[in-house]
């Protein structure tokens, strides 16, 4: 080789980069300027520069609008309607209290969630207490404070009877039912089964009791329901069961609780239509539920029961975004582009189930390419998006995931990285941190070191 010749390059494994038209695999044109510059008029990049990255950003306006819209959809067809805010969906205190200001009750499923609701000032008689694990201490408190108790199993029923006798009370209870609507997989691990006759048998037992009184029926048939007819059939079966158990005049049902499960406009993995085509409007569910309810109550002479809805996802999901920053880029062996973000599935666990829509905070040059978005964790499953078409990314680029408000701030993990702060944009455009970022003292607060382990030095 002459001195003027080009030096030999190191060997690289071969790869193929396919030539693509400016369309996604589903034929939809990719908008290069499809960006998220602002949330409620506040510049996202400014928020990241001031509060750090990653950052959850909640919209008070969207949250209030959503809960009013969901409630009004049902109230147009039926009254009275009560919305129970599903605490497990997101129990950030400010989020909960915004919804309580809007009139939502607290729907809780554990002692922790019950105590959180009471700590926030929700009276016991505006708490719906679900869940399979209610210990004696929390049941004693809930009975004393007048919470609406939903029984899940016979052992719980017996415990409530014991406490009621000790408190010299007759406790109103709601029975949770499970059944097969034919449209969704049955959630038969919760409550009492209808088809087997178990539910009828338990009603007979309750009617003989002097310590409890059956006043409500509840069922929850699943999550992210995509078929309004499933909820229509749910209501039909509940009304039919109500007519059967009321026939002897020994109980009157004053409330029907149809649980949650209303979907948000998110992209569920395994469904290849865009959310606007795959996810029915909440109006469709409201009409289906209330039409079935009107038919089911047509021959009933008692006053119409309260209708409880326990919607969480449809209320909060699109009201919260996650802003994140690219910290590294790479090319995968198959030729695809990849980027490493400072937010991973420890922060957005629902990335395991959803293709969360994601946008850049500002336009970028270059043709969109198939890109994998990884999180910062040392885990192969830490993938924020397995495939999304974005312009070529660089360190410092900032992305916004939305909707992410459902379950991420209640299921997130302290794993490898600190959990980031949550910021709220107020109705007037002002901003405040509603949950601080974690620090090392936060994480070490509950550690206890025996005396002989206080130093990391040599073992004596």
Helices and strands as residue ranges (DSSP letters): E 38-39, E 42-43, H 44-51, E 55-59, H 60-75, E 81-86, G 87-89, H 93-101, E 105-108, H 111-119, G 124-126, E 127-129, H 136-145, E 148-151, H 154-166, E 171-178, E 192-193, H 198-208, E 212-219, H 228-246, E 255-257, H 275-278, H 282-296, E 306-309, H 313-316, G 317-319, E 320-331, E 337-341, G 349-352, E 358-360, E 369-374, E 383-390, E 398-401, H 408-411, E 422-425, E 431-435, H 440-444, G 451-453
